[in-house]
Amino acid sequence: MNFKKATLPAISLLLASSVWSSGLKSDLRLSGFVSTGYLESSHYNYPADTEGGTTAFSELGLNASWTPKDRLTVNGQIFAFELGPYGNYDPMVDYLFLDYNVKREFGVRFGRVKREQGIYTHVQDIDLSRTSILLPIGMYDQRFRDISAALDGASLYGNIDLWNDAYLDYVVYGGVVELEPDGGVGGVALTAMSQAADNLAVEYIEAADNRGAQLWLSPGIDGLRIGFGVTEMSEVEAAITGSISAYHPNPYFAGLPLRSEFSDFTLKIEQLSLEYFVGEWNLTSEYAESTTSYDAVSSIAGTVVSGGPGKSKARTWYASLARRLGRFEAAVTYSEENGGGLLSSGGPDSVTEDMQLSLRYDVTDFWTLKTEVHSLFGTSRLFNEFNQNPIRSERNWTLFAAKSTFFF
Amino acid sequence: MKLRNFLSVLACAALGCSFASNAVATEVVANPRNDEQIDKESLKLMLIGKEKFWSSGSEVVIAILKSDPSVDDALSRYSGMTTNKFKNHWQRIAFSGRGKMPKMFSSMEDLVKFIETNEGAIGIVSSTNNVETLRRIELGLVGRSQFTVNLASL
């Protein structure tokens, strides 16, 4: 673990310990959730090994919140998940931070803090917070949770009165994001090289600096809020190794060692959000643009064969309408991603369109069942780092999901 | 009698209320050691998790009685959220470490006891309940409850 990344949570614990030793004041609150599900697709393996159906789709979390002093809280959550080859139930500190609320208009969090971007980034693991099982493809992808869920650093936040009943919520954050070799960024890099090479592996992938802000304007209409978020990650460095594919047009190259280094990787995302609850209806819609730039150098058998800067841009949006009927909740969601293709060959490889129907039933106050079906066009979100999607001949495909969640 | 009923219907239609609003009135209660005065706007900020601490520094802890329609109605009016939205809103807050879920109680006795022993606790209860040991917060009657009282006097 990177020193900087390990240090901030450790400092949080140290400060918490010092507060503990200086005298307790308030209660400790524990809560958690256990969620397990099933995924099956007509073609392709997304987001796990879904083509034959899979139950490798589970999450569990245990969190604690403690208020040892006036205006000071300590919050933490241990989280583990399995999503096909991702997660493997490796327990991780999802968040662990000190929160000092000076006043409603200003507070500071320090430690491993949740990264707030749009409606769902900071609650992407919290199945209970929405009608659907899977969040809109292209904007929220659980395979990228290593870079999207939290960062080690600090955030400033507050709630400011504007005109009449209007107010503004803000969060500004900065820190370091921990990248996992088997996480989303590694998956993208391996997928991008998978058509040219075999036996691919991430040699190293290093932490990203991350800074950003999320603003929410509540204009004084009950249930309505409008958001704008911007985030930038930089200083990511990675190296991928493998061997040239046996099917390379020039048989002389087949089997030779291949190595690609990525440096000065920068990702910037700007996101507009709208959420409106009126009665038992809930309308949500978001639009995001992301720009990626990097320098790449590839060598075969130690000889540099290509190099130079690269840049790509992707757009994604969705709209969702949900209706509550007693213990039932139904939602229809349409989402679209364009330009985010991992193979950048244009056509269905660089787009994903998804029409999603979701149904939720709250069996009890602590148990929720969900089911949903997706009708998809395009393959831009398919990974191939485990050779799970080697051929992409089908443009239209479907995905079924079911999930059960207990919480306390 | 007929005229009075007719006027009641007219008044309700004009004010956007219904006879269903003839629910039991509710009260906002707090720990007796907490003498801070709040208004409806402050109560709303507390209920939606924006105001997390009292001026004294004590943490705001919301206490709610489950399955009480009059409390649900009052909670919706004060927070501006339906019961389901309120629950969903707090799940998002609590599971991302930004606050503590409101405490839900099945019995009035447990709720009263909780507020008595937690300095920052605040709750909404039906006026029919005996809450003599708690401090009643005077917010002024709001929304449909106000009209319910007026209509009852017609």
Contacts between the chains, C-beta under 8 A, distances in Angstrom:
chain1	res1	chain2	res2	distance
A	26	B	59	6.0
A	27	B	118	7.8
A	29	B	100	4.9
A	29	B	101	7.5
A	31	B	94	6.4
A	31	B	95	7.5
A	31	B	101	6.6
A	33	B	95	7.3
A	61	B	95	7.2
A	63	B	94	7.7
A	63	B	95	6.6
A	63	B	97	6.8
A	65	B	94	7.5
A	65	B	97	6.8
A	65	B	99	7.6
A	65	B	100	5.2
A	67	B	59	4.8
A	70	B	53	7.0
A	70	B	56	7.5
A	70	B	57	2.9
A	70	B	58	6.6
A	70	B	59	7.8
A	71	B	53	5.3
A	71	B	57	5.3
A	73	B	59	7.6
A	75	B	97	3.5
A	75	B	98	7.7
A	76	B	97	7.2
A	77	B	95	7.5
A	77	B	97	6.4
A	95	B	96	7.4
A	95	B	97	5.0
A	97	B	97	6.8
A	99	B	97	7.6
A	99	B	98	7.9
A	101	B	52	5.4
A	101	B	53	5.9
A	104	B	45	6.8
A	104	B	50	6.1
A	104	B	51	5.1
A	104	B	52	7.6
A	113	B	97	8.0
A	114	B	96	4.9
A	114	B	97	6.3
A	114	B	98	7.8
A	122	B	96	4.6
A	123	B	92	4.9
A	123	B	95	6.3
A	123	B	96	5.3
A	125	B	95	7.8
A	126	B	91	6.5
A	126	B	92	6.7
A	126	B	95	4.4
A	126	B	96	7.2
A	128	B	88	7.6
A	128	B	91	4.9
A	128	B	95	7.3
A	129	B	88	6.3
A	129	B	91	5.4
A	129	B	92	4.7
A	129	B	95	7.1
A	159	B	45	7.5
A	159	B	50	4.5
A	159	B	51	8.0
A	165	B	41	8.0
A	167	B	50	7.6
A	169	B	50	7.7
A	222	B	80	3.8
A	222	B	81	7.6
A	223	B	80	6.9
A	223	B	81	7.2
A	223	B	85	7.2
A	277	B	81	6.9
A	277	B	82	7.3
A	277	B	85	5.0
A	279	B	82	6.8
A	280	B	82	6.2
A	280	B	84	7.0
A	282	B	85	7.6
A	324	B	82	7.5
A	324	B	84	5.1
A	329	B	84	7.8
A	365	B	66	7.7
A	365	B	104	7.7
A	407	B	91	7.9
